[in-house]
Amino acid sequence: MSAMNLPKGLPKHAVSPVVLDQTLSSPIAGAAGKWGTATREAKQLFNLTGTWGERLGMARFLTELYLARALPIDTYGWDASIRLGGTHYTVGLRSSEIYVFEELLHYRLYDRIEHYIPERDWVVFDLGANVGMVSMLEAKRGADVYAFEPNPDCFRRLLKNVLANGLEGRIHAFNIAVGAAVGAGTMHVDKGGTTGGTVTVGAAPGQARRVGITTLDQISAAIGVSQIDLLKIDIEGAEVDALRGATRTLSMTARVIIEYHSAALLSETEAILERHGLVTEQRLVYVPEVPERGQEEVGILYARRS
């Protein structure tokens, strides 16, 4: 299906969200040192394997993981590799990257609507590529993927994954953040939390991680693309900023999948998309709002050109 030849008749009213059956990974991430939690974690990860070879690989991976957690030294810089579904993944062993497997392979958050699944030679932009799990998924389907990841640790593993899977000709990786304006910023990442890093505008003094910031309009002009078949954005609360820097780019975008991080950001995101002819088709909620705990709703928005 061509990017600009989409089905008509998208609803103009609010779309009722699909609430997934549990909050993704939160029981594991919150208490990984407890025996019951570790057992549940191992079971969830083993459920993602499909062959005996993958099960043996997962057993080795989990042995490395629990050893790294138990050792009385700093093991947060350790990498580990695992093969699942024919794809080689290198992740930060003690990072939150291991929980993306569940989002990608169990919940299939990016595959739930058929006409968002890339076909050969689609152009896909992956903002917040992390270690490249979504980028690799789409590149293996034949898409040309432009992956953007500001975190240098994640970006290093992303490059290793591209090479290990022979995807150099399909994935074009950039170690840069995407925002509302071109400039410089500072990367903020909690120890081990490399899927939740944020970028603030302005370079901080001292040892803070400095990153460049660009815009989608600058990127699309520099690359020379005339259309984007799928735009995926998962940038930890900066989704609205990225869209504000995409005035021209959104006009040539056919579909978007965006992770939003609060009801307010969802409302702003939908307003910007609608101004550019992109209408919400589905919402998936996987972290429900809990006001008494200060927990914002987190979910994924699917939208396409009406």
Secondary structure, 3 states (H helix, E strand, C coil): CCCCCCCCCCCCCCCCCEECCCCCCHHHHHCCCCHHHHHHHHHHHHCCCCCHHHHHHHHHHHHHHHHHHHCCCCCCCCEEEEEECCEEEEEECCCHHHHHHHHHHHCCCCCCCHHHCCCCCCEEEEECCCCCHHHHHHHCCCCEEEEECCCHHHHHHHHHHHHHCCCCCCEEEECCEECCCCEEEEEECCCCCCCCCEEEECCCCCCCEEEEEECHHHHHHHHCCCCECEEEECCCCCHHHHHHCCCCHHHHECEEEEEECCHHHHHHHHHHHHHCCEEEEEEEEEECCEHHHCECCEEEEEEEEC
